[in-house]
Amino acid sequence: MKCMILCALVAIALAEGELSCLNTANEATTCETGVTKCSGPILSITGWSATDQACGECASGTEATCKDCDTADCNTKEATTFECYDYTWVVTEDVGAWTKATAASTCYSISDNNQCNSPAEGVAEADWTSSNGGCGACADSEDTNCVSTSGAPVAVLSTLISLIAAFYALM
């Protein structure tokens, strides 16, 4: 019964030409009559731009951080995440080396090719720069100082560890 009432309300709203967009709390909101677009943030490998979700078009000059859409609740902030590790140059007893961060960076999937970047073995401090907290492929695929790896094994490994723990608990 509740479903039928909800469907009827949605049908009435659509029949009246009112668009539904998501607000900053990611909740559906009926826009004012005449509003034909929703606006929201743009997703990059490191997360969402600092644009609020709202009814109405993006403000002029915000193309780099805001996108418009024109279907119900199209300005959603849903994304698949994966993990990568950042690297920093650490000098210990006058010897420098790239050191992997202890905590993973949360990366956002913007394609089906989730990749991480890290320094190649033996690369000097001046020859590699960390980018995006380790998220994303190397900027230049020909750069021998940078290594691109798949971001998927982190998720697979954590799932495998969870399964092993579950089986252990059952024993």
C-alpha positions as CSV (number, residue, x, y, z in Angstrom):
1,M,0.0,0.0,0.0
2,K,2.8,2.4,0.9
3,C,4.5,1.6,-2.4
4,M,1.3,2.4,-4.3
5,I,1.0,5.8,-2.5
6,L,4.7,6.6,-3.2
7,C,4.3,5.7,-6.9
8,A,1.2,7.8,-7.1
9,L,3.0,10.8,-5.6
10,V,5.9,10.4,-8.0
11,A,3.5,10.1,-10.9
12,I,1.7,13.3,-9.9
13,A,5.0,15.2,-9.5
14,L,6.2,14.0,-12.9
15,A,2.8,14.9,-14.4
16,E,3.1,18.4,-13.1
17,G,6.5,18.7,-14.7
18,E,8.4,19.2,-11.4
19,L,11.9,17.8,-11.3
20,S,13.3,15.9,-8.4
21,C,17.0,16.6,-7.5
22,L,19.2,15.5,-4.7
23,N,20.1,18.0,-2.0
24,T,23.3,18.3,0.1
25,A,22.1,15.5,2.4
26,N,21.7,13.3,-0.7
27,E,17.9,13.3,-0.3
28,A,15.4,13.7,-3.1
29,T,13.9,17.2,-3.2
30,T,11.1,18.4,-5.5
31,C,12.3,21.5,-7.3
32,E,10.3,24.6,-7.9
33,T,8.1,24.6,-11.0
34,G,10.0,25.5,-14.1
35,V,13.4,24.1,-12.9
36,T,14.6,21.7,-15.6
37,K,18.1,20.8,-14.4
38,C,19.9,19.5,-11.3
39,S,23.5,20.4,-10.5
40,G,26.1,18.7,-8.5
41,P,29.8,18.0,-8.0
42,I,32.2,16.4,-10.4
43,L,34.0,13.2,-9.5
44,S,37.8,12.9,-9.8
45,I,40.1,10.1,-8.7
46,T,40.6,11.8,-5.3
47,G,37.0,12.6,-4.6
48,W,34.1,15.0,-5.2
49,S,34.5,18.7,-6.0
50,A,33.3,21.1,-3.4
51,T,30.0,21.8,-5.1
52,D,26.7,21.2,-3.4
53,Q,23.9,19.1,-4.9
54,A,20.9,21.3,-5.8
55,C,18.0,22.1,-8.0
56,G,18.9,24.3,-10.9
57,E,21.8,24.8,-13.3
58,C,25.4,25.3,-12.3
59,A,26.5,28.9,-11.9
60,S,28.4,30.4,-14.8
61,G,32.1,29.8,-14.6
62,T,31.9,26.7,-12.4
63,E,32.3,24.1,-15.2
64,A,35.5,22.7,-13.6
65,T,33.7,21.9,-10.4
66,C,30.0,21.5,-11.3
67,K,27.9,19.5,-13.7
68,D,24.3,19.8,-14.8
69,C,21.9,16.9,-15.6
70,D,18.2,16.8,-16.5
71,T,16.7,13.6,-15.2
72,A,15.2,12.8,-11.8
73,D,17.8,12.5,-9.0
74,C,20.6,12.5,-11.6
75,N,23.0,14.5,-9.3
76,T,23.8,11.6,-7.1
77,K,27.2,11.3,-5.2
78,E,27.6,7.6,-5.5
79,A,31.0,6.1,-6.5
80,T,33.0,3.0,-6.2
81,T,36.2,3.4,-4.1
82,F,39.5,1.5,-4.0
83,E,42.7,1.9,-2.0
84,C,46.2,3.0,-3.0
85,Y,49.2,3.9,-0.9
86,D,51.2,7.2,-1.0
87,Y,55.0,7.2,-0.8
88,T,57.3,9.8,0.9
89,W,61.0,10.2,0.8
90,V,62.5,9.4,4.3
91,V,66.1,9.8,5.2
92,T,67.4,7.5,7.9
93,E,71.1,7.7,9.0
94,D,72.0,9.7,5.9
95,V,70.3,7.2,3.5
96,G,67.1,8.2,1.7
97,A,64.4,5.8,0.5
98,W,60.8,5.9,-0.6
99,T,58.6,4.7,2.2
100,K,55.0,3.5,1.8
101,A,52.4,5.2,3.9
102,T,50.9,3.1,6.7
103,A,47.4,4.1,5.9
104,A,45.8,3.7,2.5
105,S,44.4,6.6,0.5
106,T,40.8,6.3,-0.6
107,C,40.6,6.6,-4.4
108,Y,37.4,7.0,-6.5
109,S,36.7,4.9,-9.6
110,I,36.3,7.2,-12.6
111,S,36.8,4.4,-15.1
112,D,37.0,0.6,-15.2
113,N,40.8,0.8,-14.9
114,N,41.5,1.5,-11.2
115,Q,45.2,2.1,-10.9
116,C,47.7,3.3,-8.3
117,N,51.1,5.0,-8.8
118,S,54.3,4.5,-6.9
119,P,58.1,5.1,-7.4
120,A,60.1,2.5,-9.4
121,E,62.8,0.6,-7.6
122,G,65.9,2.7,-6.9
123,V,64.4,6.0,-8.0
124,A,66.0,9.1,-6.5
125,E,64.0,11.7,-4.6
126,A,64.4,14.3,-7.4
127,D,63.2,11.8,-10.1
128,W,59.7,11.1,-8.9
129,T,56.8,13.1,-7.4
130,S,53.9,11.5,-5.6
131,S,50.5,12.5,-7.1
132,N,47.0,12.2,-5.8
133,G,48.0,10.2,-2.7
134,G,49.0,7.3,-4.9
135,C,45.6,7.3,-6.7
136,G,45.6,6.9,-10.5
137,A,48.0,5.7,-13.1
138,C,51.4,7.4,-13.7
139,A,50.9,10.6,-15.6
140,D,53.2,9.5,-18.4
141,S,53.1,5.8,-19.3
142,E,56.7,6.1,-20.7
143,D,58.1,7.3,-17.3
144,T,60.4,4.6,-16.1
145,N,60.6,6.3,-12.7
146,C,56.9,5.6,-12.0
147,V,55.1,2.3,-11.7
148,S,51.3,1.9,-12.3
149,T,49.6,-1.0,-10.6
150,S,46.0,-2.2,-10.3
151,G,44.0,-0.8,-7.4
152,A,41.9,-4.0,-7.4
153,P,44.2,-6.4,-5.5
154,V,43.8,-4.3,-2.3
155,A,40.0,-4.9,-2.4
156,V,40.5,-8.6,-3.3
157,L,43.0,-9.0,-0.5
158,S,40.8,-7.4,2.1
159,T,37.9,-9.6,1.0
160,L,40.1,-12.7,1.1
161,I,41.2,-11.9,4.6
162,S,37.6,-11.4,5.7
163,L,36.7,-14.8,4.3
164,I,39.6,-16.5,6.0
165,A,38.6,-14.9,9.3
166,A,35.0,-16.0,8.8
167,F,36.1,-19.6,8.1
168,Y,38.4,-19.5,11.1
169,A,35.5,-18.3,13.3
170,L,33.3,-21.2,12.1
171,M,35.9,-23.8,13.1
